[in-house]
Amino acid sequence: MSRYVYLVRHGEQQDAEHGLPDGPLSGRGQRQARAIAERLSGVPFASVHTSPLQRAVETANYMTERMPSIEPQLSSLLMDCVPSGPEPSMPAAFEPFFGGITPEEIAAGEAQMADATAEWLSPSREDRHDLLITHNFVIAWFVREVFGAPAWRWMGVNQANCGLTIIRVRSAKPPVLVTHNDLGHLPAELRTGLPVEQPF
């Protein structure tokens, strides 16, 4: 039996470039959400969970408009967070990122991600599909977890707004990364949220 976990980063946030911690989707973010909704409209999801932050909730609402039989459930396990702190094996180039982050924030992120991966990377007794609408660092941590990479390795793993990552979980084998940051449903003008442009 296989459990498929579909991880979607929220759509582009309005005025995110001004440093606002949360807010509604921009017009482009709304178009991104409609595009991923169309892409996944035929998947028989058993559940849809979303971060409680506004940009994620709005993305989830756009997506579940195409899935009238299912309601998105809020989950604090999908909140934006810093999944781990600096460690000796981490390249020095990443150290400045942690300058304004407290040990308490790191500890909270570590605990949150331990619970999140235990929740959604556990095998199912039946074939099922679960949709998670969340944030860049959370998805990066799930990808790192699949590969069993060092804790710091979520850094530098980036997802576009409404990019699609799919993980397959089975009881007798390690989890498999089916696809990461798939942007096939987004035209070039809707590919935002990455440090490097993705025009093709």
Salt bridges, closest charged atoms under 4 A:
GLU12 OE2 - ARG28 NH2 2.85
GLU17 OE2 - HIS18 NE2 3.65
ASP22 OD1 - ARG55 NH1 2.91
GLU38 OE1 - ARG66 NH1 2.28
ASP80 OD2 - ARG55 NH2 3.30
ASP130 OD2 - ARG3 NE 2.79
ASP130 OD1 - ARG128 NH2 2.60
GLU145 OE1 - ARG144 NH2 2.20
ASP182 OD2 - ARG39 NH2 2.73
GLU189 OE2 - ARG31 NH2 3.73
